[in-house]
Every structure is written in C-alpha cells, then in structure tokens.
Amino acid sequence: RGKERGRQQKRHREGKGKKSSGINAEWPLRPGSLSILFKTVVLSKLLYASPVWLSNNIDVFKDFMSKALLRITGAQFHPTKYLKEILVGIPPLKLLHEQIVIKFILKCLFQGDNVAGRIFQVECTPQHPFNSHIRLTKEFIYFTNNELNSRFSRTSLIEFDRELFVYHKDKILEYTCKKWDDLLKENISSVCKDDPYNLNQLHSDEHLQGYINTWNSLKNPLFKRHESRIDNTNLADFLHGHSLRFQD
C-alpha cells in the first residue's frame, strides 16, 4: 500500500509540473531569467570569433535558435521566429553577428598604423572574406553621421577621420534596431502568420508596420521579470493568436 501511494504521488507531481509549466517542464526559470542566461552563457560562446567563421554558417544554427527561443518563451504553440525574438528581446543571430563584426573592424581601425593598414589592404581586395565586413562597417559609419548616401559607398576607409572609428554601445544598438525594424516590415506577413486556427486579424499589414519599434521592445520587454511563467506562457499564446482562452 505504501509503494502504491508513493507511485500515485509521483504521477501527481509529474502531471502537475507538466500542466503548470507547459512545454517548459524542465525549464523552471522565468523567460526574463532564461533570456539573460542564454545571452551570457550560450550566445557569448556562439559569437566568439564570429567575424572569422560565422558569416557562412548562420543557417547551421537556424533550428537551434528556433528551439531555444521557443523554450525561453514558454509558448505552448509555435509562434514565428520573428515574434519569439521580439518576446525574449534577442535580435536575429545575423544582426548579433553584425554587431561583433562592426566592433571588431572599428577596433582594428582605431589601433596603430600596422593593424589599420592591414584593414586598408583588405578593402582593396574584393575577393577577401573580410571585404563584406568592411562594407558593413562603412554603412554603420554613414548611419552614425547621418550620411547615408550612395556616393559615400565609393569612399575608401583611409579617407575617413580617425575619430569616426570610435563607436558607442547605444549607437550600435540603435543601428541594430533599425535593421531589425526593416527586417520585420519586410516580413510582416510572416510575423502575422496566416493560420486557419488563429484568431482573425483586426488590422492590415500596412497598419501594423507603423507599430514596429524594436528599440522600445528591448527597453520595455513584454516579459516582465516579476511575472510568473504561466502568465508569460499565456501572453505568448495570446500574441500568437492561437489561444482559445482569449477567443471571446
């Protein structure tokens, strides 16, 4: 009798845990805490030396990032990757990689003549793998100086003032959010996934594009750190439009 009672209690605990945690039964932390852990423990290692190797291997981690973000959100259904990235406040892996690339190139340019000279040589070699990194860095420099003009794309880095190679964290984040906004606007139909089981969409895609502002999403995340996991799960399902508890 004692053994049977013990088995019943074990089944009750397992069933209770699955019911309250949804897909995250093995992830008891809140999405806010999981997001911080993912950034500091996983992304820091994944992006290590990324300018050297990640440019041609981003698609390799596509499924990994999708599954990891789904675990963090706690959603019981499968929101689109664009929505998951917004919910957890983690930009797409490609944009995170571009942040590292820009910082790396600017640091090299700000160093002594020997290091900067190597970057100038790479710029004159169109076939060099780092040539795309240099174009990306120049685009960031134009953005920070409000000089986004086609004629500047033909300007060599050696003609820039050295002071332009100094970067600020907020400027890089602002640049990333701008590119993130453009990406979401281009893929608004994917963000608002067309699913026969979803609730009816009240606004047109053009109307929803005006609300896209990832900067505010990062500064004021939808998942608050003081909220419970079940509340975050319900919010993710509601935004996905697939939760019947919000049908009425």
Stockholm file with secondary structure:
# STOCKHOLM 1.0

chainA/1-248         RGKERGRQQKRHREGKGKKSSGINAEWPLRPGSLSILFKTVVLSKLLYASPVWLSNNIDVFKDFMSKALLRITGAQFHPTKYLKEILVGIPPLKLLHEQIVIKFILKCLFQGDNVAGRIFQVECTPQHPFNSHIRLTKEFIYFTNNELNSRFSRTSLIEFDRELFVYHKDKILEYTCKKWDDLLKENISSVCKDDPYNLNQLHSDEHLQGYINTWNSLKNPLFKRHESRIDNTNLADFLHGHSLRFQD
#=GR chainA/1-248 SS CHHHHHHHHHHHHHHHHHHHHGGGTTCCSCHHHHHHHIIIIIIHHHTTTHHHHTTTTGGGGHHHHHHHHHHHHTCSSCCCHHHHHHHHTCCCHHHHHHHHHHHHHHHHHHSCHHHHHHHHHHHTCTTSTTHHHHHHHHHHHHHHTTCCCGGGGGCCGGGSCGGGGCCCHHHHHHHHHHHHHHHHHHTHHHHSCCCTTSCCCCSCHHHHHTTCCHHHHHHSCSSCTTSCHHHHHHHHHHHHTCCGGGCC
#=GC SS_cons         CHHHHHHHHHHHHHHHHHHHHGGGTTCCSCHHHHHHHIIIIIIHHHTTTHHHHTTTTGGGGHHHHHHHHHHHHTCSSCCCHHHHHHHHTCCCHHHHHHHHHHHHHHHHHHSCHHHHHHHHHHHTCTTSTTHHHHHHHHHHHHHHTTCCCGGGGGCCGGGSCGGGGCCCHHHHHHHHHHHHHHHHHHTHHHHSCCCTTSCCCCSCHHHHHTTCCHHHHHHSCSSCTTSCHHHHHHHHHHHHTCCGGGCC
//
